[in-house]
Amino acid sequence: MKGIALVGTGRLAESLARTFAGRIAVVAGRDASRVTTLAGLADARAASLADIAGADVDLVWIATSDASISSVADAIARGRENWTDVVVVHSAGALDTAPLAPFIARGARALALHPNASVRGDAPMPQRTIWGVTPSDEVSLATARGILGDDGYRLLGIDEAHRTLYHAAATAAANFSVTLFAMAENLYREAGVDGEEAAELVAGFMRTSVLRSHIEGAAAAMTGPIVRGDDAVVAAQLAAVRDLDGEIGAAFEALVMLTRRVLRS
């Protein structure tokens, strides 16, 4: 590979700069200060969007916000007529390759390459991260393998028609568990449990439940009155939560119903 042009200055771009340092040739973006910082992390040259068209790279990796990908792609692609020797990638989980149309029209191969990982920017991509790849054909998967290298990453081909549902799954996995942590911690606190101890209690339950779900399946990992069919206890819990907070009570009720559905399945 000649090198990578990294476009973007947010947390994802910073994580990529740390992960692929040495392979990144230029870093570009609209925040000049952040561009300089990320270029330093990657041992690369700081550049403007206009510079990318003339850079000696064979991969352009757009790591901007989802809403900016199309305009950034258009701004860079217009810099030259022929991109047939370049692969262009974005890492938005919800989007297929449509935002990269300005490059595709000029001959570039385009991929959506999304990491299934919680990215904060302060560290490289976790080892064994599973990357969702669209298109899902063998050529695209092979191209993705060439980009990521042999660092223990795994690939998951995602059809364009399923991209939004795939990203919804990632959103649920990354965020809803945290929301449930906060909800349970709050209920413990309202019950008189000290904040630090409340967090420790929730963490213990969630660690065990997630590990068991991974090994045995979700239904086998469940315990408590819903599993036992003790509807009177569940009804009393629901009433108590509703009295505390109607919005949380509605969420609690919805989760009870969903839990029962998981058990039935």
C-alpha positions, 0 to 999 in steps of 0.5 A: 500500500502507498498509504492512507489519507485519513479525513476527520478529526473526531474520536473515531479518526483519533482511534484510527490514527493511533491504530494505523500510525505509520501507514497513514500518510496525510490527515485532513479535516476542517479543524486545523488544530485537531488535524495537527494533533492527529497527524502527530499521533499518526506520524503523518503530514497535516493537510487540507481537504484540497490536498488529498486529490494530489496525495500519494495514497491508495486509500482515502478513509473518511471518518467524519460525522455521518451527515458530513460524509457526502459533502466531504466526499464530493469536495475531495473527489472533485479534485481529480477526474480519475480515482480508479487506483484508490479505495475510498472508505467511510465508517458510518454504521448506518450508511452504505456506500451511497455517500461515496458516489462522487468517488464511485462515479470517478472509478474508485472502489468504495466500502463502508467499513464499520467497527463494532466497538465503543470508540473514545479516541484515547486508544487504538481499536480493540483487538478482535474488533468485528468490522461490518463490511458493505458491500458483502461480496468476496472482493469487498471482503478481500479489500477490507482484509487488505486494509485492516491487515493481520491484527486479529480483526474479524470481518462481517459482510452486511448486505446493503438492505440490512445496513440500518438494522445492523446499525440498530443492533450496534446501537442497542448493544453499545448504549442500552446496556448502559441505560439499564445500568443507570436505571438499576443503579438509580433504583438501588439508590432510591431504595437507600443503597449507597451510590458506590455500593449501588454501582457495584451491585449492578456491575456484578449482576450485569457482568454475570448475566452478559457472560452467561448470555454469551455462553448459554444464551439469553433465556438460560442466563435469566433469573428472578421472579419473571423467570419463576412466573411470580406475577404478584412480585413483578406487579408489586415491583412495577407499581413501586417503580411507577410511583417513583417515576412514571417514565421509568415505570413505563420502561420497566413494564416494557422490559418485563414484557420483552423479557417474557417474550425472550423466555417464551422463545 
